Amino acid sequence: MKKNHIGLIGCGYWGSKYLQIIKEKFPEIILYCAERKKNILCGLKSSFSDVYFWNEGEEMINSVRLDGLIIATEASNHYQLSKKALHLNIPILLEKPLFLNNEDFFDIYSKKYLIYEGYTFLRDNAISTFKDIIQKDNSKISRICFKWYAPGIKRKDINSLWDIGPHPLSILFYLLEDDFIPFEHELNKYSSSISLKNSSGIVANIRIDCDYNEKIRKVEAFIDDKTKIIYDHESYNRLYIEKENAKINIKYQKNDNLETQIYDFTNRFIIEKNGDISITEKILKVFKGIPINDEY
């Protein structure tokens, strides 16, 4: 079995999830981790004796010949770390937000075939089945609504739309494969909303709240007044149809989104190096002109 040498920068909330899954599910990966916070680093060293650790991400990049790099640290570090890795032709899986402004993104645009999008929800088989239903049945969606509520996640560097918005927006562009133009948005301290429309007149409404009392991640695609297709991430069966007050569960192969994302990155993307950042480009078009931080 060929060993992949994978680096991970940032072992906090998301980085620790990557670390756990890689060690449990991917014996073919030799893992190298960088974490600046000493208390986190000490704990990880005692728990994972077969992982190589560094304090600084750039030092790790310079010291090891990596097959791929996962960047899950603070967004303010993404640009420099990405630029360094891409200069060495190291494919990267970049967690959101990709960068803190459009200029940083386009500065490394020429290396786009080495960038893998960290849109975790697009690796959910329920979402791919959702898309199959739309395409197979030629379902005529009149509007699509997203509720993305995440209690307790409050960032200081960017507002809720830039932070959480890429999740519902990536699903929107994946499902309908079309450009959507924003015509209205509202920014508050921990919540935001945005309305978009495509050339066919389909309206998408996205509501985000980082200070709600429960977690909700839900998509509702309205076919007509009586029928809608629903993706509810917090439900046991995430995909179903509601028609005339009846609920019809849709079968799909359940999977772990993050595990699938790691598999796709290490076993497909690194070999083929054919990343597609068209969804990111569409998201950046939506965000153009919308403040990134505390301008409300």
C-alpha positions in Angstrom: 0.0 0.0 0.0 1.4 3.4 -1.0 1.9 5.8 1.8 0.7 9.4 1.5 2.6 12.0 3.4 -0.1 14.5 4.5 0.4 17.7 6.5 -2.2 19.2 8.8 -1.9 22.8 10.0 -4.2 23.8 12.8 -5.4 21.2 15.3 -8.2 23.1 17.0 -11.9 22.5 16.5 -11.8 21.4 12.8 -8.2 20.3 12.7 -8.7 17.8 15.6 -11.6 16.2 13.7 -9.3 15.7 10.6 -6.6 14.2 12.9 -9.0 11.8 14.6 -10.6 10.5 11.4 -7.2 10.2 9.6 -5.8 8.1 12.5 -8.9 5.9 12.7 -9.7 5.4 9.1 -6.6 6.0 6.9 -3.7 3.7 7.9 -2.0 4.6 4.5 -1.5 8.2 5.6 1.7 9.3 7.4 0.5 12.4 9.2 2.5 15.6 10.1 0.8 18.2 12.2 1.6 21.8 13.1 -0.1 23.6 16.0 1.0 26.9 17.6 -0.9 26.6 20.9 1.3 24.7 23.3 -1.4 23.3 25.5 -3.1 21.7 22.4 0.2 20.5 21.1 1.3 18.8 24.4 -2.0 17.0 24.6 -1.8 15.7 21.0 1.8 14.5 21.4 0.8 12.4 24.4 -2.2 10.9 22.5 -0.7 10.3 19.1 2.8 9.0 19.3 3.0 8.0 15.6 2.3 11.6 14.4 5.1 14.0 13.7 4.5 17.5 15.3 5.7 21.0 14.7 5.0 24.4 16.3 5.0 26.3 13.0 3.2 25.4 9.7 5.8 26.9 7.4 8.6 25.1 9.2 6.8 21.8 8.6 6.2 22.6 4.9 9.9 23.3 4.5 11.0 20.2 6.4 8.9 17.5 4.9 8.2 16.4 1.3 4.4 16.4 1.5 1.9 14.8 -0.9 -0.8 17.0 0.3 -1.6 19.7 2.9 -4.8 20.3 4.9 -5.0 23.9 6.2 -7.5 24.2 9.1 -6.0 27.1 11.0 -7.2 30.7 11.5 -8.3 32.3 8.2 -5.8 35.1 8.7 -3.0 32.5 8.1 -4.6 30.9 5.0 -3.1 33.2 2.4 0.6 32.9 3.4 0.4 29.1 4.1 -1.4 28.4 0.8 1.0 30.5 -1.2 4.0 28.7 0.3 2.5 25.3 -0.3 1.4 26.0 -3.9 4.8 27.5 -4.7 6.2 24.0 -3.8 3.4 22.3 -5.9 1.8 20.8 -2.8 -1.9 20.2 -3.3 -4.0 21.8 -0.5 -7.3 21.1 1.1 -8.3 24.5 2.4 -11.0 24.9 5.1 -13.3 27.9 5.0 -13.2 30.8 4.9 -10.6 30.4 2.1 -9.2 33.8 2.6 -10.2 37.1 4.1 -10.6 39.0 0.8 -11.1 38.3 -2.9 -7.6 39.8 -3.7 -5.8 37.0 -1.8 -7.8 34.4 -3.6 -7.2 35.7 -7.1 -3.5 36.2 -6.3 -3.1 32.4 -6.3 -5.7 31.7 -8.9 -3.1 30.5 -11.4 -2.5 27.4 -9.2 -6.2 26.6 -9.0 -5.7 23.0 -10.1 -3.9 22.3 -6.8 -6.7 23.7 -4.6 -9.3 21.3 -3.2 -12.5 22.9 -1.8 -13.4 22.1 1.7 -17.2 22.1 1.2 -18.0 19.3 3.6 -21.7 19.1 2.9 -21.1 18.4 -0.8 -19.6 15.1 0.3 -22.9 14.1 2.0 -24.6 11.4 -0.1 -28.0 12.9 0.9 -27.0 16.0 -1.0 -25.9 14.1 -4.1 -29.2 12.2 -3.9 -31.1 15.5 -3.6 -29.4 16.6 -6.9 -30.2 13.3 -8.6 -33.9 13.8 -7.8 -33.9 17.3 -9.2 -32.2 16.2 -12.4 -34.0 12.9 -12.9 -37.5 14.1 -12.4 -36.9 17.5 -14.0 -38.3 19.0 -10.9 -39.3 22.6 -11.5 -38.1 24.4 -8.4 -39.8 27.8 -7.8 -37.7 28.8 -4.8 -35.1 27.3 -2.4 -34.6 28.3 1.2 -31.7 27.6 3.6 -31.6 27.9 7.4 -28.0 27.6 8.8 -28.0 28.2 12.5 -24.9 27.4 14.6 -25.1 28.3 18.3 -22.0 29.6 19.9 -19.8 30.0 16.8 -18.9 33.7 16.9 -15.8 34.8 14.9 -14.1 38.2 15.3 -12.3 38.4 12.0 -15.3 38.0 9.7 -19.0 38.3 9.9 -21.5 35.4 9.9 -22.3 35.6 6.1 -18.6 35.2 5.1 -18.1 32.5 7.8 -21.1 30.3 7.5 -22.5 31.4 4.1 -20.2 29.3 1.9 -22.0 26.1 3.2 -25.5 26.9 1.9 -24.1 28.8 -1.1 -22.0 25.8 -2.1 -25.1 23.5 -1.9 -27.1 26.0 -3.9 -24.5 26.1 -6.8 -24.0 22.3 -6.6 -27.7 21.5 -6.8 -28.8 24.0 -9.5 -25.5 24.5 -11.4 -26.4 28.1 -12.3 -25.3 31.6 -11.4 -27.3 33.4 -8.8 -27.2 37.2 -8.4 -27.8 38.7 -4.9 -30.5 41.4 -4.9 -30.8 41.9 -1.1 -28.8 41.2 2.0 -28.8 42.1 5.7 -25.9 41.9 8.1 -26.2 42.0 11.9 -23.6 41.2 14.6 -24.2 37.4 14.7 -26.8 36.9 12.0 -27.3 37.6 8.3 -29.5 36.9 5.4 -29.2 37.1 1.6 -31.6 36.7 -1.2 -30.5 35.7 -4.7 -32.1 35.0 -8.1 -31.0 33.2 -11.3 -31.9 33.9 -14.9 -34.8 31.5 -14.7 -36.4 33.5 -11.9 -35.6 30.9 -9.1 -35.2 32.7 -5.8 -32.9 31.5 -3.1 -33.2 32.8 0.4 -30.4 32.1 3.0 -30.7 32.8 6.7 -27.7 32.5 9.0 -27.7 32.8 12.8 -24.6 32.2 15.0 -26.5 32.9 18.2 -29.4 30.6 18.0 -30.3 28.2 20.8 -30.1 25.0 18.6 -28.2 23.8 15.6 -30.2 23.8 12.3 -28.9 23.1 8.9 -31.8 22.7 6.5 -32.6 23.1 2.8 -36.1 23.3 1.4 -36.7 23.3 -2.3 -40.2 24.2 -3.3 -41.7 22.4 -6.3 -45.2 23.9 -5.9 -47.4 25.1 -3.1 -47.9 21.5 -1.8 -44.6 19.8 -2.5 -41.0 20.4 -1.3 -37.8 18.4 -1.1 -36.1 18.8 2.2 -32.5 18.2 3.4 -32.3 18.3 7.2 -28.8 17.6 8.5 -29.9 17.2 12.1 -32.5 14.6 11.3 -31.8 10.8 11.3 -33.1 10.5 7.8 -31.7 13.7 6.3 -33.6 13.6 3.0 -37.4 13.5 2.5 -40.2 14.9 0.5 -43.2 16.7 2.0 -46.3 16.5 -0.2 -49.8 17.5 1.0 -48.7 17.1 4.6 -47.3 13.6 4.1 -43.6 12.9 4.7 -41.8 10.5 2.3 -38.3 9.5 3.3 -35.8 9.2 0.5 -33.3 6.3 0.7 -29.6 7.1 0.3 -26.3 5.6 1.5 -25.4 7.2 4.7 -21.8 8.3 5.0 -19.4 10.5 7.1 -19.0 13.8 5.2 -15.5 14.6 6.6 -14.2 11.0 6.0 -15.5 11.2 2.4 -13.8 14.5 2.0 -10.4 13.2 3.3 -10.7 10.1 1.0 -11.5 12.2 -2.0 -8.5 14.5 -1.3 -5.9 11.8 -0.6 -7.0 9.1 -3.0 -8.4 11.1 -6.0 -7.4 14.7 -6.0 -3.7 14.4 -5.1 -3.3 11.8 -7.9 -5.3 13.5 -10.6 -4.8 17.2 -9.5 -7.9 18.3 -11.4 -9.5 20.5 -8.8 -12.6 22.5 -9.8 -13.0 25.8 -8.0 -16.0 27.0 -10.0 -18.2 26.9 -6.9 -15.7 29.1 -5.0 -15.7 31.6 -8.0 -19.5 31.8 -7.8 -19.4 32.4 -4.1 -16.8 35.1 -4.5 -19.1 36.8 -7.0 -21.9 36.8 -4.5 -19.7 38.2 -1.8 -18.3 41.0 -4.0 -19.2 44.3 -2.4 -20.4 42.7 0.9 -18.3 43.7 3.9 -16.3 40.9 5.4 -16.1 42.1 9.0 -17.8 44.4 11.5 -19.5 46.8 9.0 -23.2 46.5 9.6 
